[in-house]
Amino acid sequence: MPLHELLLIALAGSAAGMINTIVGSGTLITFPTLLAFGVPPVTANISNAIGMIPGAAAGAYGYRRELAGQRDRVVRLSVATLLGAIIGAVLLLVLPASAFEAIVPVLILLGVVLVVLQPRISARVAARHAHLGGLPEHGARWVWPATGAVGVYCGYFGAAQGVLLMGVLGSGIDDALQRLNAVKNVLAAVGNAVASVIFVAVAADRIDWLIAAVIAVGAVAGAGVGATVGRRLPSPVLRAVIAVVGLTAVAVLLLDR
């Protein structure tokens, strides 16, 4: 691969790392970039997932202050993500690439709706649990399986998984949006890591390690910027950014058909 293409992939990885840390949807930058340079779709998807792991870890580290006091919550939800990502990665390897094309835009739109309506949904969820003494620390009962379902999506493709996660976490858990964004970054890192382990074990011949390494370098740099910017955004602004990115993701996916 020519040097200029590698540099462009690194820039795409940097932009993706920044966006993933703040919202999620960075794959919608790197994946089309790889396709434009002639990388086969499955190879692009798998190599991108592996390359995004260091960036996701860097983003989670950048939000370490917001993670304080959330260890039990993170561990519980990480198990759901882990199980879901295993299923999603297996589906990627056994199903045709077009299998989820119809449902992906719908899922992202659902995430956007959940984020936009999150204050009202959270208030209603809290009201329903008021007679039980309030929402539990881990959120409403449906948060765990919903997180697992997003994990399936993460293992399969993952574009805009952050939008979906923020919709689920923000609607079902009573906590500040920035703290939930920190949890989202950890879950994204777990999902990518688990899926990547399966890819390495089962489909190592489909991985382009050079591309994965270039994306990783760019993603780490971008994640540092994303953590600095994202953690300073007020909740309404962060919610608006998530909505805009989510709608953009839907538009990109629909136009690529």
N, C-alpha and C positions, 0 to 999 in steps of 0.2 A: 504494500500500500504506500503511495507517495507521501512524502513528508507533509505537504500542505493539507492532505486529507486527514492525517493523524492530528495535526494542529487544530483543524476544524472540529474533529471529534472531541478533542480535549476541551475546547471552548464550549461545545454542546454539553459535555459532562459537567463543566463548571456551572453553567446556567441551570442544569438539571439539579445539581446538588443544592444550589441556593433555593430553588423553587420547592424542592422536596422538603427542605427543612422548615420553610415557612408554611407551606400548604400541602404539597404533594401533587404530582403530575409531571415531574421532570422527564419521565419516560417518553412523554409526547414530544420532547425535543430530541433526545438521543436516538430513539428508535427510528423515526423517519430519516434522521441524518445518516444512520447506518444503511438503511434501505437505499437512500439516494446514491451511496457509494458502492452499491452492488452487493452488499452483504445479504446472504439468504435470510429470510424472515426468522426461522427458528434459531439460527446461529446468532442473529442480531438480538433476539429476545433473551436468549440464555447468556450471551456475553455481556449484555447490558445489565442483567440482574446481578451477575457476579461483580461487575465493575461498580455498581451502586452501593455495595455493602460498606466499604470504608467511608463513603460520604454519609450514609445513614447513621453509622456509628459516630461520626464526627458531629452530625447534627444533634444526636441524642446527648452527646457530651456537652455541646454548647448550651443545652437547656438543662444542665444538671441542677441548677438552683431550683428550678420549677419542679424537678423530680423529687425534691426533699419530702419525706413523709409519705411517699406513694409506693413504697417497695411492694407491699402485699398486693396492691391493685395491679401494679405492673406485672408481677409474677403470675397472677391469676389470668390476666388477659393475654399474657405472652403464651400461655399454654394453649388457649383457644386459637391464637394466631399460628402457633407451631403446627397444630393438628390440621388446620385449614390449609396452610401453605403446602404441607405434604400432599394433600389431596389435589390441590391446584397444580403442583409441579408434575404429578403423575398424569393428570388430565392433559397438560400441554404436550406430553410425550406420546400419548396414545390417541388423542382426538385430532381431527383435521383442524387446520388453522382457522377455518371459517366458523367453527362451532359456536363461539361466543359473540360473533360480530353483531348479532341483533340485540343481545341483552346488555352489552357493555354500555352503550349510550344511555339506556334506561337506568342502569345502576348509578351512573354518574349523576344523572338528573335527579335521582332519588336522594343522593348525597347532598346535592345543592339545596334541594327543598328542605331537607332536615336541618342544614346549617342555617338557612335563612329564617326558618320558623323555630329555630332552637329555643329562644326564650319562652315562647308560648308552649311548645311541647314540654320543655323542662318544667314549667309551672304546673301543667296538667299532671305530669308524671309525679311530681312532688306532692300535689294535692291528693292523688289517689293513694299515696303511701303515708299520708299524714296520720291516719288512724293507727298505723303500724309503728309510729314513732319516727317517721321520716325515711328517706331513701337510705339504704345500706351504703357502706363505704364503697362497695364495688359497683353500685348503681342498680338499676332495675334488673329483674331476672333475665330479660331478653337481651341485655347488653352482651353477655358472654357468648351466646350462640350467634348473635349478629356479628360480633368481632371475629368469630371463627369463619363465618361466611365471607367476610371481607378478606380473611386470610386465604381462602380458596382462590379468590380473585387475584390476590397478590401473587400467589404461586403460579397462576396461569399466565397473567400478563402484568397487572399492577399499575397501569397508567391511571392516575387520579385516585389511587387507593387512599391517599391522605384525605381527600374530600369525603370519601365514604366513611372513613374512620372518625373524622371530626363530626360528621353528621350523627353517627351512632353514639360516640362518647358524649358529645355536647347535649344530646337529647335525653340520654338515660342516666347521666352521672351529674350530681350536684356539686360542681366545682368550677373554678375560674377557667376560662377558655385557654389561657396561656399554659396553665398546668396540664390541661388535657392535650394541648399541642405537644408538650414534652412527652407525654405517654404515647401519643401517635408516632413520634419519631422513633421511640424504642421498639414499638410494635412493627413498624416498617422495616427496621433493621433486622428484627427476628425473622420476619417473613422472607425477606430477601436471602438471609443467611441459610435458612432451612431449605428453601427451594434450590439454592445454589449447590448445597451439599449433594442433593439428589441429582442435579444436573451433572456434577463432576463424577459421581459414582456410576451413573447410567448412560450419560450422553457426552462423555469427555471429548469424543471425536467431533462434536458439533460446536465446541467452544473455540473462539478466537482469543487466545490469551493476550495477544498484543493489544487488541481493541479493549479488552476488559481492563488491562493495566492503564491504558491511556484515559479511559473513562474514570477510573478510580482516582487518578491524580487530579483530574479536573473536578470531580465531585467533592473531594475533601476540601479543596480550596473554596469552592462555591458554598459548601455547607457552613464554613466558618463565617462567611459574609451573611448567609441566611440566618444563622442563629443570632448574630448581632442586630440585624434589622428586625427580624420577626418578633423577638421577645420584647421589643419596644413598642409594638403596635397595640393600640387600645383594642379591646374586644370587638366593638362595632366595626372598626377598620379591618381587623383580621377576618371577621365574618364576611365583609364585603370582598376582600381579596380572594377568599376561598370560593365565593360564589362566582366571581369573574373568571377565575382559573378553571373552575368546573365547567362553566358554560363554554368557555373556549375549547376545552378538551372535547366536549360533545360535538362542537362545530368541526373541529379537526377530524375526528373519527368519522363523522358523516360525510365530509367532503372527500375523504380518502376512499370511499366505497366506489 
